[in-house]
Amino acid sequence: MRILDAMRRPRAELDAPVWLSRVTVALVVVVAVVAPLVSAPFVNFDRSMVLVYVVVGLGLNLLTGNTGQISLGHGFFFAVGAYLSAVLIENHGVPYLLLIPLAFGVCYVIGYLFGLPALRLHGLQLALATLGLALVTPAVIKRFESVTDGHAGINIFGAEAPEFTGLARDQWVYYLCLVVALVAYVVVRRLSIGRIGRSLIGIRDYEAVATTLGVPATRTKTTVFALSAALAGVGGVLYSFVVQYVGPEAFGLPLAIAFITMIVVGGLATVPGVVFGAFFVVYVPQWTADINQSAAGITYGATLILFIFVLPYGLISVFRWILGPLVARIPGRRRDARSGVSSRPDSRDLVTTP
């Protein structure tokens, strides 16, 4: 029970020195850069899908984890980005690199317009409103068959590697996903800490108090919803590059469940936790499907129940519990002699406290 209590503790930070955080990030980035050069194409495909989920999960976790707004409709914005990419590449010959900022802008505007009325709702009402958005997405795609090709879907033959790189297509697409994921990670990380992060957490926990202190709650929530939708749209573009096909059945309710599962399993309001959650939703269904084809759906349900009751702060809390005693022995940490609390202002660099 002491072990479970330690892993469930909401404020259990890894009080790591700055140099350790930077070395850890540098090592992870180096491994991520070298990995596709020594891996088979199908392995690069799976890793690219992990990065796609990371981009979407970062935005959704900022909305749900930091701001407290539950959204089940991000599959819609994901589909908008994917179909925008497919239609413009195949039917209009638009350069594929332009589609990333274009999808970001389009989904930001759509998300802002949807968020204006939707975010006046709270809790279960907002979840049901966005759930309706997830349920109608496949039907909307099929309805506009003249644009989306309906049930048949669209094959995509873009995103080829430039000749000067000497890379195969799977390696090039992986690097595109990696660059976008790193940029999204840095942006969301910066938004999650400091004054902006405290404002978001204030809205989540004490909206009336935050409003009294001058935080524009409605505008902030709408902007965060729009940013989250924009990242989902960018993830949709990357998805179209990786899979090279978009069809209506890929954007239904199971996708919404996968997105929510990712941020719950990784750890709500923790930026590094999104990465762990993305690995989970990509690889665990594959492993369980090898046992039984129906096991993937059972895995999602059982995992959500397990994490809600046993590990409500996600996989990141397990790493905090394991690595905490090791980090405590590392020199370079300054502590207050009376309280034992670190006085280093950057001690939160390794993980973000939920």
N, C-alpha and C positions, 0 to 999 in steps of 0.2 A: 504493500500500500504506500510506503514512503516513496518508492520509485515512481508510482503512478502520480502521486501528489506533486513530485518534483517536475515531472514532465507536463503536468497540467497547469503549473503555476503561470499566470498570465504575464508576470513582470520579470521572468527569469531571463536576464540578458547575458550575453557573453561579453564580459568586460575586457575586450581585447585591445592591445595597443594598436596605434594607427599603422605601424609598419607591418604587423601581422596581417591586418585586413588587406593592405595593398599587395603584399606578397601573395596572399591567397587568391585575390582577384586576378593578379597577373598570371599565376600558374593555371588557373581555370581557363583564361583566355588563350594562353599558349596551347594547351591541350585541345581546345575547341578549334583552333586554327590548323593544327597539324593533323587532327583526326581524319578528315575526309581524304587526305592524300594517301592514306595507308589502309583505307576501308573499301569494301565492295560497294557497288551502286545501291543495293537494297539496304545496306546499313546506313548509307548517306541519306537515303529516302526517309528512314525512320527518324534519324537525327534532325533532318530538316523539318519534319512534322512536329518534333518536340519544340523547335524554335518558333514555328508558327503558333503553337499553343501558348508559348511563353509570351509572345506579343499580345495575344488576346487576353491572356490571364493577367498581365500587368495592368491593363486598363480596367478589367472587371474587378480585380482586387482593390484597386484604388477607389472604385465606386462602392463596392460592397463592404470591403474590410475597413477602409479608412473613413468613408462617409456614411456607411450604414444603410445604403440604398440597395435593396435586393432586386436584381434584374435577371429574369429568365429569358429575355428576348434578344440577347446579343448574337444569337445565330442569324437573326435577320440582317444585322449590319455586316456580319461575316459573309452572308450570301450576296449582299449588295456589292461588296468589294470583289468577290469572286466573279460574279456575272458581269460587272463593269469591266473587269480585266478581260474576260473571255470575249465579250461582244466587241470591245474596241480593238483587241488584237486581231481577231479573226475576220471581222467585218469591215474594219476601218483602217487597219494597219498602223495603229498608234504605237510608237516605241514603248516597249514594255517598262522601261525604267521610269517613264513619266506617269505610269499608272499608280505608283506608290503615293506620291504627293497628291495626285488627283483623287484617289480613293479616300485619302485622309480628309481632304477638304469636303468632298461630297458627303461622307458619313458624319463629319462633324456638324455640318448644317442640318442634316436629317435628324441626327441625335439631339441637337439643340432644340429644333422645332418639336420633336416628340417629347423632350424632357420638360418643356415649359408647362404643359398641362399635366403630364404624368407625375412629375415630382411634387405636385401638390398633394398627392396621395402618400400614404405611409404604410410601412410594414406589409401585411398580407394583401392590402389593396393594390399596392404598387407591384408586388410579385404576381398577382393575378393579371394585372394589365399587361405586363411584359410577357407573361405566359401566353396570353392571347396572341401577342405578336409572334412568338415562336411557333404557335400552332398554325397560323395562317400563312407562314412563309412558303412552304411547299405548294400550297394551293395558289398563291399569287404568282409564283414562278410558272406553274402550269397554265394559268389563265392567260398570261401574256406570251403565248407560244410564238407569235411572229417575231419576238425579240429574243426569247430565251430558248427556243426550239423545244419547249415543253418537256415531255417525258424523255425525249431522246438526249437532251443535254447538248453540250458543246465541247468538242475536242480542241485543245489548245496546242499550238506548235511553235510558240514563241519562247523567249527567255533562253536562247542559245548562247553558249559561252563565246566571247570574242576570240578570234584566232590568236591574237597576240598573247593571251593568257596561257595557252597550252593546256587548259583544263577541260575535263569532260563536262557534259551538261549537268550531271548530278552534283559534281563538285562546285560548279559555278553557282547553281541555285542554292546550294547549302551556304556558300559564302554570302550571297545576297540576304538570305534569312538571318545569318549570324550578325551581319552589320546592322540590319534593322532592329534585331532583338537587343543588341548592345546599346543602340541609341535610345530605344524605348526604355530599357532598364535604367540608364543614367537619368533620363528625364523623370521617370516615375519615382526613382529613388530620391531625387532632389525635391520633388513635390511632397514626398511622404515625411520628410524631416523638416525641422526648422519651423518658421512661423506659419507657412501654408499647411504643413502637416498637422500642427496643433489646432489650426482653425478647422480642418476637416474632422479631427477627432472630437473637437468641441461640439460641432454640429451633430456628430453621431451620438454622443453620450448626453449632451446637455444643450439641445438646440435653443431652448428659450434663453438660457444664460448666455450662449454664444451670440445670439441676436442682440441681447441687451448690451453686450460688450462691443457691439459695432460690426460683427461679422455678418455680411449680407447672405443669409442662409440660402434663400431661394436661388439667387444668381450663382452662388458658389456650387450648389448641387446641380444646377442645370449645366454649368460649364464643365464640371467633372463628368457628368453623364455624356456630354457631347465628346469630350476627349476620350472617354472609354469607348464610345461608339466608333470614333475615328480609328482607334487602334484595332478594334475588331474588323473594320473595313480593310485596313492594311494587312491584317492577318489573312483575310479572304483573298487578297491579291497574291500573297505569297503561297497560299494554298493552291491557287490555280496554277502557279508556276511549278509547284512540286508534283501535283497529281496529274496535271495536263488534261484534266476533264472536270467539268462541273455539271451536276444534275440535281434535280429537285430533292431527291431522296436523301441527299447528304446533309440537308440543312433543316431537318425536322427536330422534333423534341429530344431525341437522343443526343444531338449535338449540344443543346442547351444543358442537359443533364451532365454531359462531359465537362462543360465549362465550369459549372458550379462545383462538381466533384473535384476539379483541379485546384480551385482556390481553397476549398475546405480541407482537402488532404494535405496540401502544402502548408497551409497555415494562414488564416485570415489576417490581413493587415501586415503581412511580412513579405517584403519584396523578394528575398532569396527563396522563400517558400514556394513561390510560383514555379520556379524551375523544378523543384522536386515534384510538385503536382503535375507538371507537364510530362515528366518522365513516366509518372504513374499512369496517366490516361492514354499514353501511347503504347507502353510496353505491357502493362498488366493484362489488358484485354487480349492481347496476342497470346500471352502465355496461357491464360485460362481457356481461350478458344481451342488451343491444341488439346486440351483435356476434353472439353465439351463445347459445342457451338453455342449453347444457351448459357454458358457459364459467364460470359462477359457481362450481360445484364445483371445477373445475380451478384457479380463482383461489385458493381457500382452500388447497388442497394446495401449489401452487407458492409461495404467499406464506409459508406456515409453513416450508417447506424453505429459502427464501431468507433469512428472518430468523434461523433457527437457525444458519445457516452464516456469514452476512455481517453481520447486525445483531442479535446476540442480546439487545441491550438496547433494541431497539425504535426506533420513530420518534422518541422523545424524545431519543435519543442523536444523531440527525441535527441537531435543533434546538440541542442543546448545542454541537455542533461548529461550527455556523453562527454562533450568537449569542455564543459564548464570547469571541472576540476583541473584539466590539463592547462587551460588558459590561465587559471589562477596562479599557476607556478611559473608563468613566463615573466621575465623581468621587463621593466618599462612601464609598469602600471602604478600610478600614484593614488594612494588612498588616504582618506581622512582618518586620522588616528582614533578618533572617538566613534565615528559612525561606521567606518569600514566601507564607505561608499566612494567610488572612484571620483576624483576631481578632474579627470581629463575630459575636456568638452567633446572630444571626438570618439568617446568610447562606444558609441552606438553604430560604428561603421560596419561591423560584421553582420549584424542582424537588426531589423527594425522591430521594436517592441509593439505587440498588438495592443 
